[in-house]
Amino acid sequence: MAAASTPDTAPAAPRVKRDRTHYLYLAVIAAVLLGIAVGLIWPDAGVELKPLGTGFVNLIKMMISPIIFCTIVLGIGSVRKAAKVGAVGGIALGYFLVMSLVALTIGLVVGNILHPGDGLHLTNAIKASGHDQVSSDALPPVDFVLSIIPTTFVSAFTEGQVLQTLLIALLTGFALQAMGSVGQPILRGVEHIQRLVFRILAMVMWAAPIGAFGAIAAVVGSAGLDALKSLAVLMLGFYVTCFLFVFVVLGTLLRVIAGLNILSLFKYLAREFLLILSTSSSESALPRLIAKMEHLGVSKPVVGITVPTGYSFNLDGTMIYMTMASLYIADALGTPMSVGEQIPLLLFLLLASKGAAGVSGAGLATLAGGLQSHKPALVDGVGLIVGIDRFMSEARALTNFAGNAVATVLVGTWTKEIDKVRVRQVLAGELPFDETTLLDEGVQPHAEIPEQGGEKELAKA
């Protein structure tokens, strides 16, 4: 116990550095408030600040592929049997499908209760705006599966496709696993690359206040208060639905299965939620979620497979959004759908969303593309929600992120790849997360994780 506690208490310097990062996130909050003020007072100037937010999100995105690659390779390379990785992936995908259906159902119920689209009227400009949102990037299911295979080994990194990177990382991890001790030097090399990448990410995070200021100012400046007032019912209904899904459905699952309080988990992830809120992008927090879930006590294989896959297949907020937006548009056009019409459309959108997982602004683009394919008459009404889509994307992104964080803990619990003692210590604040490296110094990711032994063995690894 003494040896285990020494690394946590001996180094005082890292804690000083972590304390300094508190100022960073206070600056993000101040930047968000300033951005809102600029967007309201000088809307045209606010819109011109959009490149600041886009640039910051792009800086984060450029780190996603190398972080996913390193995490998965180190995770799989440390596991003796490939079957364990397959079990993690199968459980994760099954859970994602079930939760997507649950999210669709909840959105369906709330949408049919509220009927927020009643009494609205379309103009030709709104119709044209709706058709402009139809994206050609969304792929049918077969083409989507084929698109996961990169053109070359390296193009998976250069094109920034998460699922392509996931495939290459899985193949590399299994290959190193099969090489045994011969592959250990390569694993150590990947470990050093991971430390470099996370250190770069920690440096990039200091640009967060600038990115938050530009992103919020642009959103507020482009939408304004008028759009919010006319569509307040839809927005509030959507926010309430996401809140109920996260705290009632996900909170209950986390309590029953993992024995954890969802508020404690969210407190641990508070900085990531703030980052998402200020950038309207859950991708901006993906690298930090990987680092924090590993620090929490979930094993590398579970984190490496569940988090990247969840960002493409576990989009709970997007499911709720597409359900309520579809019903809203149908009501606004004066052609409300019966339940018999709603269910096939929503199941189609469930599949379509997987083909648009990598599309920028996937929520609105997927909705428009799915309606174009399944119910073209409703595409005219997509223009009604363009003005508030960025505000709704905040809740979409936050819900998607919360769903993936909870999923990682649940999959780790089901596969017994989680150190519950460490989880409780981390959530209690006894083992603070190192913001300067985003890694636990002294951990040896390339060391083998035993096939059995559960939580105590994982704690040692």
C-alpha positions as CSV (number, residue, x, y, z in Angstrom):
1,M,0.0,0.0,0.0
2,A,2.9,2.3,0.8
3,A,4.4,1.8,-2.7
4,A,1.0,2.4,-4.3
5,S,0.4,5.6,-2.4
6,T,3.8,7.1,-2.9
7,P,3.2,8.3,-6.6
8,D,0.0,10.0,-5.5
9,T,1.5,12.0,-2.6
10,A,5.2,12.5,-3.4
11,P,5.2,14.8,-6.5
12,A,4.0,18.3,-5.4
13,A,4.9,20.1,-8.7
14,P,2.2,18.5,-10.9
15,R,-0.5,19.6,-8.4
16,V,0.6,23.2,-8.8
17,K,0.3,22.9,-12.6
18,R,-3.1,21.3,-12.2
19,D,-4.2,24.2,-10.1
20,R,-3.1,26.6,-12.8
21,T,-5.5,25.0,-15.3
22,H,-8.4,26.1,-13.1
23,Y,-7.7,29.6,-14.4
24,L,-7.9,28.3,-18.0
25,Y,-11.5,27.1,-17.5
26,L,-12.5,30.2,-15.6
27,A,-11.2,32.0,-18.7
28,V,-13.4,29.8,-20.9
29,I,-16.5,30.8,-18.8
30,A,-15.6,34.4,-19.1
31,A,-15.0,34.0,-22.9
32,V,-18.4,32.4,-23.3
33,L,-20.2,35.3,-21.5
34,L,-18.2,37.8,-23.5
35,G,-19.0,36.0,-26.7
36,I,-22.8,36.1,-25.9
37,A,-22.5,39.8,-25.3
38,V,-20.7,40.5,-28.5
39,G,-23.2,38.3,-30.5
40,L,-26.1,40.3,-29.1
41,I,-24.7,43.8,-29.2
42,W,-22.7,43.5,-32.5
43,P,-24.2,40.5,-34.3
44,D,-22.3,41.1,-37.6
45,A,-19.0,41.3,-35.8
46,G,-19.9,38.1,-33.9
47,V,-20.5,36.2,-37.1
48,E,-17.1,37.3,-38.3
49,L,-15.5,35.7,-35.3
50,K,-16.6,32.2,-36.3
51,P,-13.1,31.2,-37.6
52,L,-11.8,31.4,-34.1
53,G,-14.1,28.7,-32.9
54,T,-13.6,26.6,-36.1
55,G,-9.9,26.9,-35.8
56,F,-9.8,25.7,-32.2
57,V,-12.1,22.7,-32.9
58,N,-9.9,21.8,-35.9
59,L,-6.8,21.9,-33.6
60,I,-8.5,19.3,-31.3
61,K,-9.7,17.2,-34.2
62,M,-6.1,16.9,-35.6
63,M,-5.2,15.1,-32.4
64,I,-8.1,12.6,-32.4
65,S,-6.7,10.0,-34.9
66,P,-3.2,9.6,-33.3
67,I,-4.8,9.4,-29.8
68,I,-7.3,6.7,-30.8
69,F,-4.5,4.8,-32.6
70,C,-2.1,4.9,-29.6
71,T,-4.9,4.0,-27.1
72,I,-6.2,1.0,-29.0
73,V,-2.8,-0.4,-30.0
74,L,-1.6,-0.2,-26.4
75,G,-4.8,-1.6,-25.1
76,I,-5.1,-4.6,-27.4
77,G,-1.4,-5.2,-27.4
78,S,-1.5,-5.7,-23.6
79,V,-4.3,-8.3,-23.7
80,R,-3.4,-12.0,-24.1
81,K,-6.6,-13.2,-25.9
82,A,-8.2,-11.6,-28.9
83,A,-11.6,-12.9,-27.8
84,K,-11.6,-10.4,-24.9
85,V,-11.5,-7.5,-27.4
86,G,-14.2,-9.1,-29.5
87,A,-16.4,-9.4,-26.4
88,V,-15.9,-5.8,-25.6
89,G,-16.8,-4.7,-29.1
90,G,-19.9,-6.9,-29.3
91,I,-21.3,-5.8,-25.9
92,A,-20.6,-2.1,-26.8
93,L,-22.4,-2.3,-30.2
94,G,-25.4,-4.2,-28.7
95,Y,-25.7,-1.5,-26.0
96,F,-25.4,1.3,-28.5
97,L,-28.3,-0.2,-30.6
98,V,-30.6,-0.6,-27.6
99,M,-29.9,2.9,-26.3
100,S,-30.5,4.5,-29.7
101,L,-33.9,2.8,-29.8
102,V,-34.7,4.0,-26.3
103,A,-33.7,7.6,-27.2
104,L,-35.9,7.5,-30.3
105,T,-38.8,6.2,-28.3
106,I,-38.5,9.0,-25.7
107,G,-38.3,11.6,-28.4
108,L,-41.3,10.1,-30.0
109,V,-43.4,10.3,-26.8
110,V,-42.4,13.9,-26.0
111,G,-42.9,15.1,-29.5
112,N,-46.4,13.6,-29.7
113,I,-47.3,15.3,-26.4
114,L,-46.0,18.8,-27.2
115,H,-46.8,19.2,-30.9
116,P,-44.5,22.3,-31.1
117,G,-44.8,22.8,-34.8
118,D,-48.5,23.7,-34.9
119,G,-49.4,27.0,-36.4
120,L,-46.2,27.9,-38.2
121,H,-46.1,29.0,-41.8
122,L,-43.5,28.4,-44.5
123,T,-42.0,30.9,-46.9
124,N,-40.2,30.2,-50.2
125,A,-36.9,31.2,-48.5
126,I,-37.4,28.7,-45.7
127,K,-38.2,26.0,-48.2
128,A,-35.0,26.7,-50.1
129,S,-33.0,26.8,-46.9
130,G,-34.3,23.3,-46.0
131,H,-33.3,21.8,-49.3
132,D,-29.8,23.4,-48.9
133,Q,-29.2,21.2,-45.9
134,V,-29.5,17.9,-47.8
135,S,-26.0,16.6,-47.7
136,S,-24.5,14.4,-50.3
137,D,-22.0,13.1,-47.8
138,A,-24.4,10.7,-46.1
139,L,-23.9,7.1,-47.4
140,P,-26.2,4.2,-47.8
141,P,-25.4,1.3,-45.3
142,V,-23.3,-0.8,-47.7
143,D,-21.2,2.1,-48.9
144,F,-20.8,3.3,-45.3
145,V,-19.3,-0.1,-44.3
146,L,-17.0,0.0,-47.3
147,S,-15.9,3.6,-46.4
148,I,-14.5,2.3,-43.1
149,I,-11.6,0.7,-45.2
150,P,-9.0,3.4,-45.8
151,T,-7.4,3.9,-49.2
152,T,-3.9,3.4,-47.7
153,F,-2.6,2.6,-44.2
154,V,-1.6,6.3,-43.7
155,S,-4.7,7.9,-45.2
156,A,-6.7,6.8,-42.2
157,F,-4.8,9.4,-40.3
158,T,-4.6,12.1,-42.9
159,E,-8.3,12.1,-43.7
160,G,-9.3,12.3,-40.1
161,Q,-11.9,9.4,-40.3
162,V,-12.4,8.0,-36.8
163,L,-13.7,4.6,-37.9
164,Q,-10.9,4.2,-40.4
165,T,-8.4,4.9,-37.7
166,L,-10.2,2.5,-35.4
167,L,-9.8,-0.3,-38.1
168,I,-6.1,0.3,-38.6
169,A,-5.5,0.5,-34.8
170,L,-7.4,-2.8,-34.3
171,L,-5.3,-4.6,-37.0
172,T,-2.1,-3.2,-35.6
173,G,-3.0,-4.1,-32.0
174,F,-3.9,-7.7,-33.0
175,A,-0.7,-8.0,-35.0
176,L,1.5,-6.8,-32.1
177,Q,-0.5,-9.1,-29.8
178,A,0.4,-12.1,-32.0
179,M,4.1,-11.1,-32.1
180,G,4.3,-11.5,-28.3
181,S,7.6,-10.4,-26.8
182,V,9.0,-9.4,-30.2
183,G,6.3,-6.6,-30.4
184,Q,7.1,-5.2,-26.9
185,P,9.6,-2.6,-28.2
186,I,7.1,-1.4,-30.7
187,L,4.5,-1.0,-27.9
188,R,6.9,1.0,-25.9
189,G,7.5,3.2,-28.9
190,V,3.8,3.8,-29.3
191,E,3.6,4.6,-25.6
192,H,6.1,7.3,-26.0
193,I,4.2,8.7,-29.0
194,Q,1.0,8.7,-26.9
195,R,2.7,10.8,-24.2
196,L,3.9,13.3,-26.9
197,V,0.4,13.5,-28.4
198,F,-1.3,14.1,-25.1
199,R,1.3,16.7,-24.1
200,I,0.6,18.6,-27.4
201,L,-3.2,18.3,-26.6
202,A,-2.6,19.9,-23.2
203,M,-0.8,22.8,-24.9
204,V,-3.6,23.2,-27.5
205,M,-6.2,23.4,-24.7
206,W,-4.8,26.8,-23.6
207,A,-6.4,28.2,-26.8
208,A,-9.8,27.1,-25.5
209,P,-10.9,30.6,-24.3
210,I,-10.3,32.1,-27.8
211,G,-12.1,29.2,-29.5
212,A,-15.1,29.5,-27.1
213,F,-15.3,33.2,-27.6
214,G,-15.4,33.0,-31.4
215,A,-17.8,30.0,-31.5
216,I,-20.4,31.5,-29.1
217,A,-20.3,35.0,-30.6
218,A,-20.9,33.5,-34.1
219,V,-23.9,31.4,-32.9
220,V,-25.6,34.2,-31.0
221,G,-24.8,36.7,-33.8
222,S,-26.3,34.6,-36.5
223,A,-29.4,33.4,-34.7
224,G,-30.3,36.3,-32.5
225,L,-33.2,36.4,-30.1
226,D,-36.0,36.4,-32.7
227,A,-35.3,32.9,-33.8
228,L,-35.1,31.7,-30.2
229,K,-38.5,33.2,-29.3
230,S,-40.4,31.7,-32.2
231,L,-38.9,28.2,-31.7
232,A,-38.7,28.3,-27.9
233,V,-41.2,25.4,-27.4
234,L,-39.2,23.1,-29.6
235,M,-35.9,24.0,-28.0
236,L,-37.2,23.7,-24.4
237,G,-38.9,20.5,-25.2
238,F,-35.7,19.1,-26.7
239,Y,-33.6,20.3,-23.7
240,V,-36.1,18.7,-21.2
241,T,-36.1,15.5,-23.1
242,C,-32.3,15.3,-23.2
243,F,-32.2,16.1,-19.5
244,L,-34.7,13.3,-18.7
245,F,-32.9,10.8,-20.8
246,V,-29.5,11.6,-19.2
247,F,-30.5,11.8,-15.6
248,V,-33.4,9.3,-15.5
249,V,-32.4,6.6,-18.1
250,L,-28.6,6.8,-18.0
251,G,-28.5,7.8,-14.3
252,T,-30.6,4.7,-13.4
253,L,-28.5,2.4,-15.5
254,L,-25.3,3.7,-14.0
255,R,-26.6,3.4,-10.4
256,V,-28.1,-0.1,-10.9
257,I,-25.2,-1.7,-13.0
258,A,-22.1,0.1,-11.8
259,G,-23.3,1.4,-8.4
260,L,-22.2,5.0,-9.2
261,N,-24.0,8.4,-8.9
262,I,-24.2,10.1,-12.3
263,L,-23.7,13.5,-10.7
264,S,-20.3,12.3,-9.4
265,L,-19.3,11.2,-12.8
266,F,-20.4,14.4,-14.4
267,K,-18.6,16.4,-11.8
268,Y,-15.4,14.6,-12.7
269,L,-16.1,15.4,-16.4
270,A,-17.2,19.0,-15.7
271,R,-14.4,20.6,-17.8
272,E,-15.2,18.4,-20.8
273,F,-18.9,19.5,-20.6
274,L,-17.8,23.1,-20.5
275,L,-15.6,22.6,-23.5
276,I,-18.5,21.0,-25.4
277,L,-20.9,23.7,-24.4
278,S,-18.6,26.5,-25.6
279,T,-17.7,24.8,-29.0
280,S,-21.0,23.0,-29.7
281,S,-18.9,19.9,-30.7
282,S,-18.6,16.7,-28.7
283,E,-15.5,15.9,-30.8
284,S,-13.6,18.6,-29.0
285,A,-13.8,16.5,-25.8
286,L,-13.1,13.1,-27.3
287,P,-9.3,12.9,-26.6
288,R,-9.9,14.1,-23.0
289,L,-12.7,11.6,-22.5
290,I,-10.2,8.8,-23.5
291,A,-7.6,10.1,-21.1
292,K,-10.1,10.6,-18.2
293,M,-11.8,7.2,-18.6
294,E,-8.4,5.5,-18.4
295,H,-7.5,7.5,-15.3
296,L,-10.9,6.7,-13.8
297,G,-10.0,3.0,-13.8
298,V,-11.5,1.6,-17.0
299,S,-9.0,-0.7,-18.9
300,K,-7.4,0.5,-22.1
301,P,-9.1,-2.0,-24.4
302,V,-12.5,-1.0,-23.2
303,V,-11.8,2.7,-23.5
304,G,-10.1,2.4,-26.8
305,I,-12.9,0.5,-28.4
306,T,-16.0,1.9,-26.7
307,V,-15.3,5.6,-26.9
308,P,-14.3,5.9,-30.6
309,T,-17.0,3.5,-31.7
310,G,-19.6,5.3,-29.5
311,Y,-18.8,8.6,-31.2
312,S,-20.1,7.1,-34.4
313,F,-22.8,4.6,-33.2
314,N,-24.0,5.9,-29.8
315,L,-25.5,9.3,-30.7
316,D,-28.4,9.4,-28.1
317,G,-28.8,13.2,-28.4
318,T,-28.9,13.0,-32.2
319,M,-31.6,10.3,-32.0
320,I,-33.8,12.5,-29.8
321,Y,-33.2,15.5,-32.0
322,M,-34.2,13.7,-35.2
323,T,-37.3,12.3,-33.6
324,M,-38.6,15.6,-32.3
325,A,-37.5,17.6,-35.3
326,S,-39.3,15.3,-37.7
327,L,-42.5,15.5,-35.7
328,Y,-42.1,19.3,-35.5
329,I,-41.6,19.7,-39.2
330,A,-44.6,17.4,-40.0
331,D,-46.9,19.5,-37.7
332,A,-45.6,22.8,-39.1
333,L,-46.4,21.7,-42.7
334,G,-49.9,20.8,-41.7
335,T,-49.3,17.1,-42.4
336,P,-49.0,15.4,-39.0
337,M,-47.9,11.8,-39.1
338,S,-49.7,8.9,-37.5
339,V,-47.7,6.6,-35.2
340,G,-47.7,4.1,-38.0
341,E,-45.9,6.6,-40.2
342,Q,-43.6,7.9,-37.5
343,I,-42.0,4.6,-36.6
344,P,-40.7,3.5,-40.1
345,L,-39.4,7.0,-40.7
346,L,-37.5,7.0,-37.4
347,L,-36.1,3.6,-37.9
348,F,-34.8,4.7,-41.3
349,L,-33.2,7.8,-39.7
350,L,-31.6,5.5,-37.1
351,L,-29.8,3.7,-40.0
352,A,-29.1,6.9,-41.9
353,S,-27.4,8.4,-38.9
354,K,-24.8,5.7,-39.0
355,G,-23.9,6.6,-42.6
356,A,-23.5,10.2,-41.7
357,A,-21.4,9.7,-38.6
358,G,-18.5,11.6,-40.0
359,V,-20.4,14.4,-41.6
360,S,-19.8,17.9,-40.2
361,G,-23.1,19.1,-38.6
362,A,-24.3,15.5,-38.8
363,G,-27.6,16.2,-37.0
364,L,-29.1,18.6,-39.4
365,A,-27.5,17.0,-42.5
366,T,-28.7,13.5,-41.5
367,L,-32.2,14.8,-40.8
368,A,-32.5,16.5,-44.2
369,G,-30.9,13.6,-46.1
370,G,-33.1,11.0,-44.4
371,L,-36.3,13.0,-45.1
372,Q,-35.2,13.5,-48.7
373,S,-34.9,9.7,-49.1
374,H,-37.9,8.5,-47.1
375,K,-40.4,11.4,-47.0
376,P,-39.3,14.2,-49.5
377,A,-42.4,16.3,-48.8
378,L,-41.0,17.2,-45.3
379,V,-37.6,18.5,-46.6
380,D,-39.2,21.9,-47.1
381,G,-39.7,22.3,-43.4
382,V,-36.1,21.6,-42.4
383,G,-35.5,25.4,-43.1
384,L,-37.6,26.1,-40.0
385,I,-35.0,24.8,-37.6
386,V,-31.8,26.0,-39.4
387,G,-31.8,29.2,-37.3
388,I,-31.7,27.3,-33.9
389,D,-29.8,24.2,-35.0
390,R,-26.6,25.4,-33.4
391,F,-28.4,26.0,-30.1
392,M,-29.9,22.5,-30.3
393,S,-26.6,21.1,-31.2
394,E,-25.3,22.1,-27.8
395,A,-27.8,19.8,-26.1
396,R,-27.2,17.1,-28.8
397,A,-23.4,17.2,-28.2
398,L,-23.7,17.2,-24.4
399,T,-26.2,14.3,-24.5
400,N,-24.0,12.3,-26.9
401,F,-21.0,12.9,-24.7
402,A,-22.8,11.9,-21.5
403,G,-24.1,8.7,-23.2
404,N,-20.6,7.7,-24.3
405,A,-19.1,8.4,-20.9
406,V,-21.7,6.3,-19.2
407,A,-21.4,3.6,-21.8
408,T,-17.7,3.3,-21.2
409,V,-18.3,2.7,-17.5
410,L,-21.1,0.2,-18.1
411,V,-19.1,-1.8,-20.7
412,G,-16.2,-1.9,-18.4
413,T,-18.4,-3.2,-15.6
414,W,-20.0,-5.9,-17.8
415,T,-16.6,-7.1,-19.0
416,K,-15.0,-6.8,-15.5
417,E,-12.4,-4.5,-17.0
418,I,-12.8,-1.7,-14.4
419,D,-11.1,-1.1,-11.1
420,K,-14.0,-0.1,-8.9
421,V,-11.8,0.8,-5.9
422,R,-9.9,3.3,-8.1
423,V,-13.2,4.6,-9.6
424,R,-14.4,5.6,-6.1
425,Q,-11.1,7.2,-5.2
426,V,-11.0,9.2,-8.4
427,L,-14.6,10.4,-8.1
428,A,-13.9,11.3,-4.5
429,G,-11.0,13.5,-5.6
430,E,-8.3,11.4,-3.9
431,L,-6.6,10.7,-7.2
432,P,-6.7,13.9,-9.2
433,F,-6.4,13.9,-13.0
434,D,-3.1,15.3,-14.2
435,E,-4.0,18.2,-16.5
436,T,-0.4,18.8,-17.6
437,T,0.1,15.4,-19.3
438,L,-3.4,13.9,-19.4
439,L,-1.7,10.6,-18.4
440,D,-0.9,8.8,-15.2
441,E,2.9,8.9,-14.9
442,G,4.4,5.6,-13.9
443,V,1.7,3.5,-15.6
444,Q,3.1,1.0,-18.0
445,P,0.5,0.5,-20.8
446,H,2.6,-2.1,-22.6
447,A,2.6,-4.4,-19.6
448,E,0.3,-7.4,-20.1
449,I,-3.1,-7.4,-18.5
450,P,-3.9,-10.9,-17.2
451,E,-6.8,-12.8,-18.7
452,Q,-8.5,-13.1,-15.3
453,G,-8.1,-11.5,-11.9
454,G,-10.6,-8.7,-12.3
455,E,-10.3,-5.4,-10.6
456,K,-7.2,-5.9,-8.5
457,E,-5.1,-7.0,-11.4
458,L,-6.3,-4.1,-13.5
459,A,-5.3,-1.8,-10.7
460,K,-1.7,-3.0,-10.9
461,A,-1.7,-2.7,-14.7
